Amino acid sequence: MAVNQSDVILYQFVVAILVGAATFVGCKFGGHYYRESRAHTIEIGDRPHDPDSERAAAKSIAQGFKDTQAYINMEKFLTAEDISAAYVTLSKPEQYCFHAAGALAVIAFFASVGGGRAFARKREAQGKVSAAAQRFGGR
């Protein structure tokens, strides 16, 4: 039984796009959540809560975690010079989200051949059923 090759390729592309998009979004949100949790750990750290240790924690958070809630909470302990020197460092999942999404999309494209063939056979069978129904006066 021959299958329509264009249906197989359509199925493979749809699967690859969905897997790539899900991986990209997961890496972006997961990487940001990871940075938020690291910054929060530094913010609430196991240290005495005196002004010197608060300032040290705030300076530590300013070095790579500028876009987190912990930085906003600790900003009051920083000087203007510290605030101007603050920066954002992306986590590894955020840095490599395009690479991961692309690699998984390619893997999903080639791994979904069997599913694509099943999808093509199903569409062919549905077409035969609807053609037979039209011949015999069905809907």
C-alpha positions in Angstrom: 0.0 0.0 0.0 1.6 3.2 -1.2 1.2 6.3 0.9 1.1 9.9 -0.2 4.6 11.2 0.5 3.5 14.8 0.8 1.3 13.9 3.8 4.3 12.1 5.4 6.5 15.2 4.9 3.8 17.5 6.1 3.4 15.5 9.3 7.2 15.5 9.8 7.4 19.3 9.4 4.5 19.9 11.8 6.1 17.6 14.4 9.5 19.2 14.0 8.1 22.8 14.3 6.1 21.9 17.4 9.0 20.1 19.1 11.4 23.0 18.2 9.0 25.7 19.5 8.3 23.8 22.7 12.0 23.3 23.3 12.8 27.0 22.7 10.0 28.2 25.0 11.0 25.6 27.7 14.7 26.7 27.6 13.8 30.4 27.8 11.4 30.1 30.7 13.3 27.3 32.4 16.6 29.2 32.2 15.0 32.3 33.6 13.4 30.4 36.4 16.8 28.9 37.2 18.4 32.3 37.4 15.5 33.6 39.5 16.0 30.7 42.0 19.8 31.2 42.1 19.3 34.9 42.8 16.7 34.2 45.4 19.1 31.8 47.1 21.7 34.5 47.3 19.1 37.0 48.5 17.9 34.9 51.5 21.3 33.3 52.0 22.6 31.8 55.2 24.2 34.9 56.6 23.6 37.5 59.3 21.1 40.2 58.2 23.3 43.2 59.0 23.9 46.1 56.5 27.4 44.8 55.5 26.2 41.3 54.6 23.1 42.7 52.9 25.3 45.0 50.8 27.7 42.1 49.9 24.7 39.9 48.9 23.3 42.8 46.8 26.6 43.3 45.1 26.7 39.5 44.4 23.2 39.6 42.9 24.1 42.7 40.7 26.8 40.6 39.0 24.6 38.7 36.5 21.1 38.8 38.0 20.0 42.3 37.2 16.7 41.2 35.6 15.5 39.2 38.6 13.1 40.0 41.5 15.9 39.5 44.0 17.9 42.3 42.4 14.9 44.6 42.7 14.5 43.7 46.3 18.2 44.2 47.1 18.7 47.3 45.0 18.3 49.6 48.0 21.6 48.3 49.4 23.5 49.2 46.3 25.3 52.5 45.6 24.8 54.3 42.3 28.1 53.0 41.1 27.1 49.4 41.8 23.7 49.9 40.1 25.4 51.2 36.9 27.8 48.3 36.9 25.1 45.7 37.3 24.6 43.3 34.4 22.7 40.2 33.2 24.3 36.8 32.5 22.1 34.3 30.8 22.0 30.8 32.1 23.2 27.9 29.8 19.6 26.9 28.8 18.9 30.5 27.8 22.2 30.8 25.9 21.8 27.6 23.9 18.0 27.5 23.4 18.4 28.0 19.6 20.9 25.1 19.4 18.7 22.8 21.5 15.5 23.6 19.7 17.1 23.1 16.3 18.8 19.8 17.2 15.6 18.4 18.7 13.5 19.6 15.7 15.9 17.7 13.4 15.7 14.6 15.5 11.9 14.9 15.7 11.7 15.3 11.9 13.6 12.1 11.2 12.0 10.2 14.1 8.4 10.9 13.0 8.6 9.0 9.7 6.5 6.1 11.1 3.9 8.5 12.5 3.8 10.4 9.2 3.1 7.2 7.3 0.3 6.3 9.7 -1.1 9.8 9.3 -1.0 9.5 5.5 -2.7 6.1 5.6 -5.4 7.5 7.9 -6.0 10.4 5.5 -6.2 8.1 2.5 -8.7 5.8 4.3 -10.8 8.9 5.4 -10.9 10.0 1.7 -12.1 6.5 0.6 -14.8 6.4 3.2 -16.1 9.9 2.4 -16.0 9.1 -1.4 -18.0 5.9 -0.7 -20.5 7.8 1.4 -21.0 10.3 -1.3 -21.6 7.6 -3.9 -24.2 5.9 -1.7 -26.1 9.1 -0.8 -24.5 9.7 2.6 -23.3 13.0 3.8 
